[in-house]
Amino acid sequence: MIYTLIQFFASLSLLVVIHEFGHFITAKMFGVRVEKFYIFFNPGFSLFKFKPKNSETTYGIGWLPLGGYVKLAGMIDESFDTEQMKGEPQEWEFRSKPAWQRLIIMVAGVVMNFLLAIAIYAGIAFHWGDTYLPLENATDGMEYCWSAHEVGFVDGDKLVSADGEKLNRLSEECIRKIVEAKTVQVERDGSIVDIAIPDSFMAMIMREGKGFAYYRTPFVVQKPIDGMPGAEAGLQADDRVLSIDGHPVCLSQAMKQIASHKNKSMEWSVLRGADTVKLTVTPDVDGKIGVYMKSPYDLYEMKHVDYTLIESFPKGIKTAVKKVTGYVSDFKYVFTPEGASSLGGFGSVASLFPDSFDFQAFWGITAFLSVILAFMNFLPIPALDGGHILFVLIEIITRKKVSQDVLMKAQTIGVALLLALMIFANVNDVIRLFK
């Protein structure tokens, strides 16, 4: 848990700094005074603050990890500082600058987050390359959720294409193509079978909440644990379980049978090298036998692609664009009952990080969160960058500034909406925790 929290706060801090730096640097470029630059919010007090000598900016760290902010002189923002707005506009204030400059300042945070995502994805491609399991190499096919069974998928089906477009790997993009397709083609017992996909398929999957599918794999022992039932029964590394009590099994089926046979013996048929071995295995009182099993990535042939430094940048751009377009496409589900119930708060975001430090996982999750932050901030909601951008665009189109009174009321409504959404999302986390 401690590593999960460290990664969560490290990622969040980086995203906030990069986002706010976009506003900060463009404000400085146009001569706008930046009064504060804060990581996290600081109602009441700050964990840390520092104002360099001869600087107009106070830098600090707040105690409320809901994001961060730069306070620009002469701007109606989260601080609701109305006193400053009562005076005559000064040349170093945000409100005194031309609309096009204010627009750039507001857009800069979103742009910086998107550029960060591109840089991280490019770095991942250059350093680690791209390793994945092609669907065609998963020879045992897939196992599907109950909702997928309802529309016609059968465990063991191999995903081939969606509306004639080949499916390459199990990913968010792949699942998106499947749920939005009219027909999905699978290979079943050597034949191609068409499965009609209903418009409600995504809602069905979200309602079930268990994911669409996962790789179906054989039960192959990686290592038995000394002193546990599996080792005592004679299981060895690389043993492949063919059947239990005369019934052929894959890994998931074997796990269910083991869990249901607490202190009850089972007859196993195991392939060891070229020989078939018979073993009697008796799970313990907890329904466990104590073996590490090989994953699909150990058993199937993986594909790896390396990228040079020059090749990594187009790859980073392509990945970032795919992530943001995919997220935009999925955003419509937020407005469904299933989507609303799946919204998560800090707990859901933190749970994305593993409980052990993995640099590749950390950077991949951080890049994705940067894409989400860029998109969410671009929404035309008062109190978000998108709300400020909307009002500046209205000014540019109408050639008339929106009144301070309207801006203040919009800001108040926007903050209230965001707080309500935050509370709703975190309550969802608590409900899921108790479930």
Buried (B, 14 or more C-beta within 10 A) or exposed (E): EEBBEEBBBBBBBBBBBBBBBBBBBBBBEBEBBBBBBBBBBBEEEBEEBEEEEEEEBBBBBBEEBBBBBBBBBBBBBBBEBEEBBEEEEEEBBBBBBEBEBBBBBBBBBBBBBBBBBBBBBBBBBBEBEBEBBBBBBBEBBBBBBEBBEEBBBBBBBBBBBBEEEEBBBBBEBBBBBBBBBEEBBBBBEEEEBEBEBEEBBBBBBBBBEEEBBBBBBBBBBEBBBEEBBBBBBBBBEEBBBBBBEEEEBBBBBBBEBBEEBEEEEBEBBBBBEEEEBEBEBBBBEEBBBBBEBBBBEEBBEEEEEEBEEEBBBEBBBBBBBBBBBBBEEBBEBEEBEBBBBBBBBBBBBBBBBEEEEBEEBBBBBBBBBBBBBBBBBBEBBBBBBBBBBBBBBEBBEEEEBBEEEEBBEBBBBBBEBBEEEEEEBBEBBEEBEEE
